Amino acid sequence: MTDYSALLGPDRYDFAVHLATQYHLDPSQVLFGYLQVVSEVTGDTRPADGDLHDPKVIKVVNEQFDHFLKRRH
């Protein structure tokens, strides 16, 4: 399973462009989709820092975002 957490880091745009090219999307769709999944998984629009370091939360975010990308493709 791919770790998409780099979409929250300083190189997020480069990673978003890579994923957008791979899945025939616009980079803004990738970034917005990732933030939307994080929000849904954490249950808030501003997750606590601890949520994003919890391996269980990251796993669920990665799985759901992977489904998001494949649905769009």
N, C-alpha and C positions, 0 to 999 in steps of 0.2 A: 504494500500500500504506500502510495506517495505521501510524503509529509508536505502539506501545503502551507504550513505556518510561516514560511518565508513571505507570504502575502501580507503579513503584518509587520515585516521588517523593512530596513532601509532600501533593500533591493527589490521591493515589491513590484515596481513597475516593470523591470526587466523580466521577472518571473511571470508576471501577468501577460506580457507581450509574447513570451514563449508559449504559454498555455493557450492564449488566444489564437496564435498561429496554428497550433496543434489541433484545436477544436473548432476552428473556423468561427471565432467570436471576436468581438471588439475587446480590447484590454479593459475598458470600463465595465463591460458585462462580467468579466472574470472577477475584478476587484469588488464590484457591488455584490455579486453572487456569493463570494466568500464571506463578506461582512454580514450578509443576510443569514447565511448558514450559522456563523458564529453566534449571531443574535438569537436565532431560533434554539440552538443547542444550549446556550447559557441561560436563556429565558429573560434576557435583558438587552437593551441596546448598548449598554456599557458594562461588559463583563468585568468581574474583579480580576486583578492580575493573577491570583491563585488559580482561577478557573483555566486560564490559558497555559498553565504549567502542569496541570493535572493530566497525566498520560491517558486516563480514561476519557476525559473531555476532548483532548486532542484527537484521540482515535475516532470518536464519534463525529467530530467536525470533519476529519479527513474522509471518512466513509461517506458522509452526506454530501460533501462537496464533490467527491468523485462521482456520485450519482447525478449531481447537478450538471457536471461537465458532460457526462455521457448522455444525459437526457437532451442536452442542447445540441449535441453533435449529430 
